[in-house]
Structure formats: C-alpha cells, structure tokens
Amino acid sequence: MTQVGTFIQSQRGNPPKSYRFNLATLYDINLVGNTKSHNLLLIAQPPLIHKLRLGINDDIRSRITYSVHLKPLAPDDVKTFIRDQLDRCGLPHAVFTDDALALVVRTSEGVLRRVRNLCVGSLLETVRDRKREVGLEQVNRVLMQPHWRKEHDVTQ
C-alpha cells in the first residue's frame, strides 16, 4: 500500500505550494539528495510517519520543519460532524437512527475519513434498500466489506 502525505513548499518571494506525495515521489522529483535547501511541513497519517523513521529516509526526515499528529475526535464531536454534514446536504438528522449513528461513531474511532466513508457507504446501502432511514442493517453491511475489517477478522 502506498503511503501518501502532503507537503507545503515555500520559496522566497513565491506563494506556498501544496503537493501530495509518497516516499518514491520525493526521490523522483529530486527533492531529496540535491543541494537545494527544502523544508517540509508534513501532514500525514501515522503509517507514513512511521516509514519516515527508517534510516533510508533520514534525508527526508531531516527536512521536516514541522509535523503534527492529529488526535481522533471525541464521540460527541463525531456526532456533531455528522450532523453538520447532513445539514450541508439538506438531510434531516433523523436520517440515521440513534443505533446506526452510535455504531458509526464507535467503529470510526474518531477518524474523519472513516466517519465520512462509513456514512456515505451506509447512505448508499440505504438507497439500494429503497429506504429513507439508515439503520443498523445498512451500517453493518458496509462494515462487512473487506476493507473495513481488521486483518485478523478477514479469513482467506
């Protein structure tokens, strides 16, 4: 699996530019190993940050000026986020049953990408079922998809 992050490059007199990258890309664009002085602002998920700890990536890691590890949202904040997204879509808060909402909050572990993907997947399942309310059945159907399951839960 390719680990992707974002770095923001700023050169004197020019506005900052933001780039998405994986480790191979940094070498391909000659960002690393040349004589230019680059500083990186790293916004990445933990797996990429862990890969940067490998000795082979010292050149990249030494150029990181600032990095942040974002903590997962608290359950109440996840609920607020979901309700805000429903408001933006013009959907009522009651489109998710209380049980379905609680399951989304619990299984997303406070990670916004998981929250959004699980909600969208659940809404798609609800449309497939020709229903107007997302219930446990729809959320569980999404959670049964292989990419949602933990490695030890998936049998070959």
N, CA and C atoms as an extended XYZ file, in Angstrom:
468
Properties=species:S:1:pos:R:3:atomname:S:1:resname:S:1:resid:I:1 pbc="F F F"
N         0.847       -1.171        0.000 N   MET     1
C         0.000        0.000        0.000 CA  MET     1
C         0.895        1.238        0.000 C   MET     1
N         0.608        2.169       -0.866 N   THR     2
C         1.371        3.402       -0.961 CA  THR     2
C         0.923        4.353        0.128 C   THR     2
N         1.889        4.884        0.865 N   GLN     3
C         1.591        5.854        1.905 CA  GLN     3
C         1.680        7.247        1.299 C   GLN     3
N         0.654        8.034        1.486 N   VAL     4
C         0.591        9.352        0.875 CA  VAL     4
C         0.543       10.415        1.956 C   VAL     4
N         1.185       11.537        1.706 N   GLY     5
C         1.148       12.669        2.621 CA  GLY     5
C         1.066       13.947        1.821 C   GLY     5
N         1.180       15.051        2.501 N   THR     6
C         1.148       16.358        1.857 CA  THR     6
C         2.319       17.160        2.376 C   THR     6
N         2.973       17.860        1.489 N   PHE     7
C         3.951       18.816        1.977 CA  PHE     7
C         3.696       20.149        1.311 C   PHE     7
N         4.064       21.189        2.025 N   ILE     8
C         3.863       22.545        1.535 CA  ILE     8
C         5.242       23.152        1.338 C   ILE     8
N         5.501       23.574        0.113 N   GLN     9
C         6.807       24.141       -0.226 CA  GLN     9
C         6.654       25.644       -0.384 C   GLN     9
N         7.546       26.380        0.243 N   SER    10
C         7.536       27.823        0.107 CA  SER    10
C         8.949       28.286       -0.234 C   SER    10
N         9.078       29.032       -1.313 N   GLN    11
C        10.368       29.589       -1.690 CA  GLN    11
C        10.291       31.095       -1.525 C   GLN    11
N        11.426       31.708       -1.289 N   ARG    12
C        11.448       33.154       -1.069 CA  ARG    12
C        10.739       33.896       -2.196 C   ARG    12
N         9.802       34.757       -1.812 N   GLY    13
C         9.122       35.597       -2.788 CA  GLY    13
C         7.990       34.923       -3.544 C   GLY    13
N         7.785       33.626       -3.352 N   ASN    14
C         6.717       32.903       -4.056 CA  ASN    14
C         5.689       32.399       -3.052 C   ASN    14
N         4.435       32.315       -3.478 N   PRO    15
C         3.428       31.772       -2.553 CA  PRO    15
C         3.682       30.281       -2.308 C   PRO    15
N         3.265       29.764       -1.154 N   PRO    16
C         3.465       28.345       -0.862 CA  PRO    16
C         2.686       27.462       -1.838 C   PRO    16
N         3.252       26.297       -2.154 N   LYS    17
C         2.586       25.311       -2.985 CA  LYS    17
C         2.397       24.057       -2.149 C   LYS    17
N         1.265       23.386       -2.343 N   SER    18
C         0.978       22.158       -1.621 CA  SER    18
C         1.043       20.986       -2.599 C   SER    18
N         1.685       19.899       -2.190 N   TYR    19
C         1.832       18.720       -3.034 CA  TYR    19
C         1.432       17.478       -2.261 C   TYR    19
N         0.791       16.545       -2.952 N   ARG    20
C         0.556       15.215       -2.388 CA  ARG    20
C         1.712       14.342       -2.841 C   ARG    20
N         2.157       13.433       -1.995 N   PHE    21
C         3.321       12.641       -2.358 CA  PHE    21
C         3.308       11.287       -1.678 C   PHE    21
N         4.136       10.396       -2.206 N   ASN    22
C         4.530        9.208       -1.476 CA  ASN    22
C         6.052        9.248       -1.423 C   ASN    22
N         6.666        8.372       -0.687 N   LEU    23
C         8.108        8.450       -0.497 CA  LEU    23
C         8.872        8.374       -1.812 C   LEU    23
N         8.428        7.516       -2.733 N   ALA    24
C         9.123        7.384       -4.017 CA  ALA    24
C         9.077        8.694       -4.795 C   ALA    24
N         7.974        9.414       -4.695 N   THR    25
C         7.829       10.676       -5.421 CA  THR    25
C         8.873       11.692       -4.981 C   THR    25
N         9.157       11.740       -3.686 N   LEU    26
C        10.150       12.692       -3.202 CA  LEU    26
C        11.509       12.458       -3.856 C   LEU    26
N        11.847       11.199       -4.055 N   TYR    27
C        13.114       10.891       -4.714 CA  TYR    27
C        13.020       11.177       -6.218 C   TYR    27
N        11.866       10.846       -6.808 N   ASP    28
C        11.685       11.048       -8.251 CA  ASP    28
C        11.794       12.515       -8.654 C   ASP    28
N        11.266       13.418       -7.837 N   ILE    29
C        11.317       14.834       -8.210 CA  ILE    29
C        12.591       15.504       -7.710 C   ILE    29
N        13.512       14.679       -7.242 N   ASN    30
C        14.826       15.167       -6.824 CA  ASN    30
C        14.726       16.173       -5.681 C   ASN    30
N        13.721       15.993       -4.831 N   LEU    31
C        13.598       16.854       -3.667 CA  LEU    31
C        14.654       16.483       -2.638 C   LEU    31
N        14.974       15.203       -2.623 N   VAL    32
C        15.926       14.703       -1.654 CA  VAL    32
C        17.238       14.403       -2.372 C   VAL    32
N        18.321       14.617       -1.712 N   GLY    33
C        19.608       14.261       -2.270 CA  GLY    33
C        20.215       15.326       -3.166 C   GLY    33
N        19.584       16.469       -3.294 N   ASN    34
C        20.193       17.537       -4.080 CA  ASN    34
C        20.711       18.617       -3.145 C   ASN    34
N        21.292       19.632       -3.687 N   THR    35
C        21.927       20.657       -2.854 CA  THR    35
C        20.973       21.758       -2.432 C   THR    35
N        19.753       21.782       -2.972 N   LYS    36
C        18.794       22.812       -2.577 CA  LYS    36
C        18.366       22.595       -1.134 C   LYS    36
N        18.035       23.673       -0.475 N   SER    37
C        17.576       23.593        0.896 CA  SER    37
C        16.055       23.645        0.906 C   SER    37
N        15.434       22.505        1.194 N   HIS    38
C        13.978       22.417        1.256 CA  HIS    38
C        13.572       22.148        2.703 C   HIS    38
N        12.501       22.773        3.112 N   ASN    39
C        11.886       22.453        4.385 CA  ASN    39
C        10.495       21.933        4.093 C   ASN    39
N        10.062       20.952        4.855 N   LEU    40
C         8.763       20.336        4.637 CA  LEU    40
C         7.856       20.553        5.829 C   LEU    40
N         6.610       20.855        5.541 N   LEU    41
C         5.558       20.834        6.541 CA  LEU    41
C         4.790       19.565        6.258 C   LEU    41
N         4.844       18.602        7.146 N   LEU    42
C         4.277       17.282        6.903 CA  LEU    42
C         2.913       17.143        7.545 C   LEU    42
N         1.937       16.790        6.730 N   ILE    43
C         0.601       16.461        7.201 CA  ILE    43
C         0.332       15.078        6.656 C   ILE    43
N         0.417       14.073        7.508 N   ALA    44
C         0.349       12.701        7.030 CA  ALA    44
C        -0.267       11.803        8.092 C   ALA    44
N        -0.692       10.636        7.647 N   GLN    45
C        -1.227        9.657        8.566 CA  GLN    45
C        -0.068        8.910        9.227 C   GLN    45
N        -0.307        8.323       10.395 N   PRO    46
C         0.763        7.656       11.141 CA  PRO    46
C         1.595        6.636       10.346 C   PRO    46
N         1.017        5.821        9.445 N   PRO    47
C         1.871        4.855        8.732 CA  PRO    47
C         3.008        5.520        7.945 C   PRO    47
N         2.755        6.656        7.332 N   LEU    48
C         3.821        7.348        6.597 CA  LEU    48
C         4.857        7.898        7.564 C   LEU    48
N         4.403        8.459        8.660 N   ILE    49
C         5.331        8.998        9.645 CA  ILE    49
C         6.231        7.887       10.180 C   ILE    49
N         5.665        6.693       10.398 N   HIS    50
C         6.469        5.560       10.864 CA  HIS    50
C         7.503        5.155        9.819 C   HIS    50
N         7.134        5.175        8.537 N   LYS    51
C         8.090        4.817        7.487 CA  LYS    51
C         9.231        5.820        7.413 C   LYS    51
N         8.950        7.065        7.748 N   LEU    52
C         9.997        8.074        7.718 CA  LEU    52
C        11.068        7.822        8.785 C   LEU    52
N        10.740        7.018        9.778 N   ARG    53
C        11.713        6.705       10.831 CA  ARG    53
C        12.785        5.734       10.358 C   ARG    53
N        12.576        5.077        9.222 N   LEU    54
C        13.578        4.152        8.697 CA  LEU    54
C        14.828        4.932        8.320 C   LEU    54
N        15.983        4.356        8.552 N   GLY    55
C        17.247        5.020        8.277 CA  GLY    55
C        17.387        5.499        6.847 C   GLY    55
N        16.825        4.754        5.901 N   ILE    56
C        16.937        5.122        4.490 CA  ILE    56
C        16.244        6.450        4.196 C   ILE    56
N        15.334        6.867        5.059 N   ASN    57
C        14.579        8.105        4.854 CA  ASN    57
C        15.096        9.276        5.695 C   ASN    57
N        16.311        9.152        6.228 N   ASP    58
C        16.874       10.230        7.053 CA  ASP    58
C        16.922       11.563        6.309 C   ASP    58
N        17.243       11.515        5.017 N   ASP    59
C        17.352       12.752        4.240 CA  ASP    59
C        16.011       13.490        4.189 C   ASP    59
N        14.943       12.741        4.039 N   ILE    60
C        13.608       13.356        4.021 CA  ILE    60
C        13.258       13.863        5.416 C   ILE    60
N        13.427       12.988        6.400 N   ARG    61
C        13.036       13.345        7.767 CA  ARG    61
C        13.786       14.579        8.257 C   ARG    61
N        15.042       14.735        7.859 N   SER    62
C        15.816       15.878        8.318 CA  SER    62
C        15.311       17.193        7.737 C   SER    62
N        14.489       17.150        6.689 N   ARG    63
C        13.970       18.365        6.064 CA  ARG    63
C        12.602       18.781        6.605 C   ARG    63
N        12.031       17.955        7.454 N   ILE    64
C        10.717       18.273        8.013 CA  ILE    64
C        10.884       19.335        9.092 C   ILE    64
N        10.282       20.486        8.846 N   THR    65
C        10.355       21.595        9.784 CA  THR    65
C         9.289       21.472       10.865 C   THR    65
N         8.130       20.956       10.489 N   TYR    66
C         7.001       20.912       11.418 CA  TYR    66
C         6.105       19.748       11.028 C   TYR    66
N         5.673       18.970       11.996 N   SER    67
C         4.728       17.893       11.724 CA  SER    67
C         3.739       17.807       12.873 C   SER    67
N         2.581       17.270       12.574 N   VAL    68
C         1.510       17.199       13.565 CA  VAL    68
C         0.867       15.818       13.504 C   VAL    68
N         0.573       15.280       14.658 N   HIS    69
C        -0.230       14.065       14.738 CA  HIS    69
C        -1.611       14.491       15.221 C   HIS    69
N        -2.605       14.345       14.366 N   LEU    70
C        -3.961       14.737       14.727 CA  LEU    70
C        -4.616       13.633       15.546 C   LEU    70
N        -5.138       14.009       16.696 N   LYS    71
C        -5.808       13.042       17.557 CA  LYS    71
C        -7.211       12.768       17.027 C   LYS    71
N        -7.717       11.560       17.251 N   PRO    72
C        -9.090       11.257       16.835 CA  PRO    72
C       -10.087       12.158       17.559 C   PRO    72
N       -11.226       12.397       16.907 N   LEU    73
C       -12.283       13.202       17.525 CA  LEU    73
C       -12.962       12.427       18.642 C   LEU    73
N       -13.446       13.153       19.623 N   ALA    74
C       -14.244       12.564       20.695 CA  ALA    74
C       -15.606       12.168       20.121 C   ALA    74
N       -16.273       11.185       20.714 N   PRO    75
C       -17.568       10.728       20.191 CA  PRO    75
C       -18.585       11.852       19.972 C   PRO    75
N       -18.694       12.788       20.906 N   ASP    76
C       -19.652       13.890       20.737 CA  ASP    76
C       -19.278       14.763       19.543 C   ASP    76
N       -17.977       14.931       19.308 N   ASP    77
C       -17.524       15.722       18.162 CA  ASP    77
C       -17.809       15.008       16.845 C   ASP    77
N       -17.730       13.676       16.855 N   VAL    78
C       -18.063       12.901       15.646 CA  VAL    78
C       -19.544       13.086       15.324 C   VAL    78
N       -20.384       13.006       16.335 N   LYS    79
C       -21.822       13.212       16.114 CA  LYS    79
C       -22.090       14.612       15.565 C   LYS    79
N       -21.435       15.601       16.137 N   THR    80
C       -21.600       16.976       15.667 CA  THR    80
C       -21.157       17.097       14.217 C   THR    80
N       -20.030       16.463       13.873 N   PHE    81
C       -19.536       16.490       12.500 CA  PHE    81
C       -20.543       15.860       11.540 C   PHE    81
N       -21.093       14.708       11.898 N   ILE    82
C       -22.068       14.026       11.037 CA  ILE    82
C       -23.303       14.896       10.854 C   ILE    82
N       -23.795       15.457       11.916 N   ARG    83
C       -24.992       16.313       11.820 CA  ARG    83
C       -24.720       17.550       10.965 C   ARG    83
N       -23.539       18.114       11.104 N   ASP    84
C       -23.173       19.269       10.282 CA  ASP    84
C       -23.132       18.886        8.800 C   ASP    84
N       -22.577       17.721        8.496 N   GLN    85
C       -22.514       17.260        7.104 CA  GLN    85
C       -23.918       16.988        6.554 C   GLN    85
N       -24.801       16.444        7.401 N   LEU    86
C       -26.182       16.221        6.970 CA  LEU    86
C       -26.875       17.549        6.689 C   LEU    86
N       -26.613       18.557        7.533 N   ASP    87
C       -27.175       19.893        7.308 CA  ASP    87
C       -26.708       20.447        5.963 C   ASP    87
N       -25.427       20.274        5.672 N   ARG    88
C       -24.876       20.779        4.405 CA  ARG    88
C       -25.520       20.106        3.190 C   ARG    88
N       -25.935       18.850        3.373 N   CYS    89
C       -26.579       18.108        2.277 CA  CYS    89
C       -28.083       18.327        2.237 C   CYS    89
N       -28.604       19.003        3.241 N   GLY    90
C       -30.048       19.216        3.292 CA  GLY    90
C       -30.813       17.989        3.770 C   GLY    90
N       -30.137       17.106        4.485 N   LEU    91
C       -30.793       15.905        5.010 CA  LEU    91
C       -31.106       16.104        6.494 C   LEU    91
N       -32.208       15.536        6.971 N   PRO    92
C       -32.535       15.663        8.394 CA  PRO    92
C       -31.595       14.818        9.251 C   PRO    92
N       -31.386       15.224       10.481 N   HIS    93
C       -30.533       14.464       11.398 CA  HIS    93
C       -31.079       13.068       11.631 C   HIS    93
N       -32.389       12.920       11.529 N   ALA    94
C       -33.035       11.632       11.786 CA  ALA    94
C       -32.821       10.628       10.655 C   ALA    94
N       -32.056       10.991        9.611 N   VAL    95
C       -31.805       10.041        8.526 CA  VAL    95
C       -31.000        8.847        9.050 C   VAL    95
N       -30.206        9.046       10.115 N   PHE    96
C       -29.512        7.956       10.801 CA  PHE    96
C       -30.268        7.658       12.086 C   PHE    96
N       -30.634        6.397       12.300 N   THR    97
C       -31.244        6.044       13.588 CA  THR    97
C       -30.197        6.248       14.677 C   THR    97
N       -30.652        6.349       15.916 N   ASP    98
C       -29.711        6.536       17.028 CA  ASP    98
C       -28.717        5.377       17.108 C   ASP    98
N       -29.213        4.146       16.904 N   ASP    99
C       -28.326        2.977       16.952 CA  ASP    99
C       -27.309        2.995       15.817 C   ASP    99
N       -27.746        3.378       14.622 N   ALA   100
C       -26.837        3.439       13.479 CA  ALA   100
C       -25.781        4.514       13.705 C   ALA   100
N       -26.201        5.654       14.213 N   LEU   101
C       -25.266        6.742       14.487 CA  LEU   101
C       -24.240        6.307       15.537 C   LEU   101
N       -24.699        5.626       16.574 N   ALA   102
C       -23.789        5.153       17.627 CA  ALA   102
C       -22.772        4.160       17.062 C   ALA   102
N       -23.203        3.300       16.150 N   LEU   103
C       -22.292        2.336       15.534 CA  LEU   103
C       -21.256        3.028       14.661 C   LEU   103
N       -21.670        4.029       13.906 N   VAL   104
C       -20.731        4.802       13.086 CA  VAL   104
C       -19.699        5.475       13.979 C   VAL   104
N       -20.155        6.090       15.053 N   VAL   105
C       -19.256        6.792       15.969 CA  VAL   105
C       -18.246        5.809       16.563 C   VAL   105
N       -18.722        4.665       17.002 N   ARG   106
C       -17.855        3.687       17.659 CA  ARG   106
C       -16.841        3.076       16.692 C   ARG   106
N       -17.283        2.675       15.510 N   THR   107
C       -16.385        1.969       14.594 CA  THR   107
C       -15.447        2.899       13.826 C   THR   107
N       -15.780        4.165       13.725 N   SER   108
C       -14.904        5.097       13.007 CA  SER   108
C       -13.694        5.491       13.847 C   SER   108
N       -13.770        5.250       15.145 N   GLU   109
C       -12.674        5.537       16.065 CA  GLU   109
C       -12.233        7.000       16.015 C   GLU   109
N       -13.148        7.896       15.658 N   GLY   110
C       -12.858        9.327       15.669 CA  GLY   110
C       -12.051        9.833       14.494 C   GLY   110
N       -11.837        8.992       13.471 N   VAL   111
C       -11.067        9.384       12.290 CA  VAL   111
C       -12.048        9.895       11.232 C   VAL   111
N       -11.912       11.173       10.860 N   LEU   112
C       -12.894       11.806        9.970 CA  LEU   112
C       -13.068       11.084        8.646 C   LEU   112
N       -12.000       10.611        8.049 N   ARG   113
C       -12.121        9.905        6.767 CA  ARG   113
C       -12.992        8.657        6.927 C   ARG   113
N       -12.785        7.924        8.034 N   ARG   114
C       -13.614        6.739        8.281 CA  ARG   114
C       -15.059        7.136        8.518 C   ARG   114
N       -15.272        8.213        9.278 N   VAL   115
C       -16.639        8.685        9.544 CA  VAL   115
C       -17.343        8.969        8.223 C   VAL   115
N       -16.692        9.762        7.392 N   ARG   116
C       -17.303       10.155        6.117 CA  ARG   116
C       -17.544        8.935        5.223 C   ARG   116
N       -16.545        8.072        5.086 N   ASN   117
C       -16.703        6.903        4.218 CA  ASN   117
C       -17.775        5.959        4.727 C   ASN   117
N       -17.832        5.767        6.023 N   LEU   118
C       -18.851        4.882        6.589 CA  LEU   118
C       -20.244        5.476        6.419 C   LEU   118
N       -20.374        6.776        6.599 N   CYS   119
C       -21.679        7.422        6.405 CA  CYS   119
C       -22.117        7.350        4.941 C   CYS   119
N       -21.207        7.646        4.031 N   VAL   120
C       -21.563        7.604        2.601 CA  VAL   120
C       -21.915        6.183        2.195 C   VAL   120
N       -21.116        5.211        2.623 N   GLY   121
C       -21.420        3.819        2.304 CA  GLY   121
C       -22.771        3.397        2.858 C   GLY   121
N       -23.071        3.828        4.070 N   SER   122
C       -24.354        3.488        4.698 CA  SER   122
C       -25.515        4.154        3.963 C   SER   122
N       -25.314        5.396        3.540 N   LEU   123
C       -26.359        6.075        2.761 CA  LEU   123
C       -26.585        5.361        1.428 C   LEU   123
N       -25.516        4.903        0.800 N   LEU   124
C       -25.657        4.163       -0.466 CA  LEU   124
C       -26.425        2.863       -0.251 C   LEU   124
N       -26.116        2.163        0.825 N   GLU   125
C       -26.846        0.924        1.132 CA  GLU   125
C       -28.322        1.214        1.391 C   GLU   125
N       -28.610        2.336        2.027 N   THR   126
C       -29.994        2.715        2.292 CA  THR   126
C       -30.738        2.992        0.995 C   THR   126
N       -30.084        3.647        0.060 N   VAL   127
C       -30.696        3.904       -1.249 CA  VAL   127
C       -30.929        2.571       -1.967 C   VAL   127
N       -29.936        1.683       -1.911 N   ARG   128
C       -30.100        0.358       -2.541 CA  ARG   128
C       -31.294       -0.387       -1.966 C   ARG   128
N       -31.534       -0.211       -0.659 N   ASP   129
C       -32.662       -0.864        0.001 CA  ASP   129
C       -33.980       -0.123       -0.218 C   ASP   129
N       -33.902        1.027       -0.901 N   ARG   130
C       -35.083        1.865       -1.143 CA  ARG   130
C       -35.763        2.282        0.163 C   ARG   130
N       -34.926        2.670        1.115 N   LYS   131
C       -35.420        3.140        2.406 CA  LYS   131
C       -35.036        4.601        2.587 C   LYS   131
N       -35.609        5.229        3.588 N   ARG   132
C       -35.347        6.643        3.844 CA  ARG   132
C       -34.551        6.868        5.128 C   ARG   132
N       -34.246        5.782        5.832 N   GLU   133
C       -33.567        5.905        7.110 CA  GLU   133
C       -32.427        4.889        7.179 C   GLU   133
N       -31.255        5.355        7.590 N   VAL   134
C       -30.098        4.476        7.746 CA  VAL   134
C       -30.210        3.789        9.100 C   VAL   134
N       -30.257        2.468        9.056 N   GLY   135
C       -30.332        1.688       10.287 CA  GLY   135
C       -29.098        0.823       10.476 C   GLY   135
N       -29.135        0.018       11.521 N   LEU   136
C       -28.017       -0.878       11.809 CA  LEU   136
C       -27.723       -1.818       10.646 C   LEU   136
N       -28.761       -2.273        9.969 N   GLU   137
C       -28.588       -3.213        8.856 CA  GLU   137
C       -27.678       -2.623        7.770 C   GLU   137
N       -27.906       -1.387        7.412 N   GLN   138
C       -27.106       -0.753        6.355 CA  GLN   138
C       -25.668       -0.502        6.815 C   GLN   138
N       -25.504       -0.006        8.034 N   VAL   139
C       -24.150        0.254        8.541 CA  VAL   139
C       -23.380       -1.060        8.652 C   VAL   139
N       -24.030       -2.102        9.172 N   ASN   140
C       -23.364       -3.400        9.297 CA  ASN   140
C       -22.990       -3.985        7.939 C   ASN   140
N       -23.812       -3.762        6.945 N   ARG   141
C       -23.494       -4.261        5.606 CA  ARG   141
C       -22.219       -3.598        5.073 C   ARG   141
N       -22.079       -2.309        5.352 N   VAL   142
C       -20.854       -1.615        4.945 CA  VAL   142
C       -19.664       -2.157        5.734 C   VAL   142
N       -19.844       -2.356        7.026 N   LEU   143
C       -18.742       -2.828        7.867 CA  LEU   143
C       -18.302       -4.252        7.531 C   LEU   143
N       -19.149       -5.004        6.850 N   MET   144
C       -18.786       -6.367        6.448 CA  MET   144
C       -17.909       -6.387        5.193 C   MET   144
N       -17.799       -5.263        4.520 N   GLN   145
C       -16.933       -5.205        3.342 CA  GLN   145
C       -15.479       -5.386        3.792 C   GLN   145
N       -14.687       -6.121        3.013 N   PRO   146
C       -13.328       -6.475        3.448 CA  PRO   146
C       -12.449       -5.294        3.852 C   PRO   146
N       -12.571       -4.164        3.192 N   HIS   147
C       -11.675       -3.052        3.529 CA  HIS   147
C       -11.982       -2.422        4.881 C   HIS   147
N       -13.129       -2.733        5.472 N   TRP   148
C       -13.469       -2.197        6.789 CA  TRP   148
C       -13.022       -3.122        7.908 C   TRP   148
N       -12.727       -4.364        7.573 N   ARG   149
C       -12.438       -5.341        8.608 CA  ARG   149
C       -10.958       -5.335        8.968 C   ARG   149
N       -10.682       -5.667       10.193 N   LYS   150
C        -9.303       -5.769       10.663 CA  LYS   150
C        -8.678       -7.004       10.024 C   LYS   150
N        -7.368       -6.978        9.892 N   GLU   151
C        -6.663       -8.077        9.227 CA  GLU   151
C        -6.984       -9.426        9.847 C   GLU   151
N        -7.051       -9.489       11.171 N   HIS   152
C        -7.297      -10.775       11.828 CA  HIS   152
C        -8.747      -11.251       11.678 C   HIS   152
N        -9.659      -10.368       11.238 N   ASP   153
C       -11.057      -10.738       11.036 CA  ASP   153
C       -11.316      -11.309        9.642 C   ASP   153
N       -10.429      -11.047        8.705 N   VAL   154
C       -10.642      -11.463        7.320 CA  VAL   154
C       -10.047      -12.855        7.141 C   VAL   154
N       -10.901      -13.801        6.762 N   THR   155
C       -10.420      -15.162        6.533 CA  THR   155
C       -10.184      -15.369        5.044 C   THR   155
N        -9.174      -16.128        4.740 N   GLN   156
C        -8.824      -16.373        3.339 CA  GLN   156
C        -9.473      -17.646        2.849 C   GLN   156
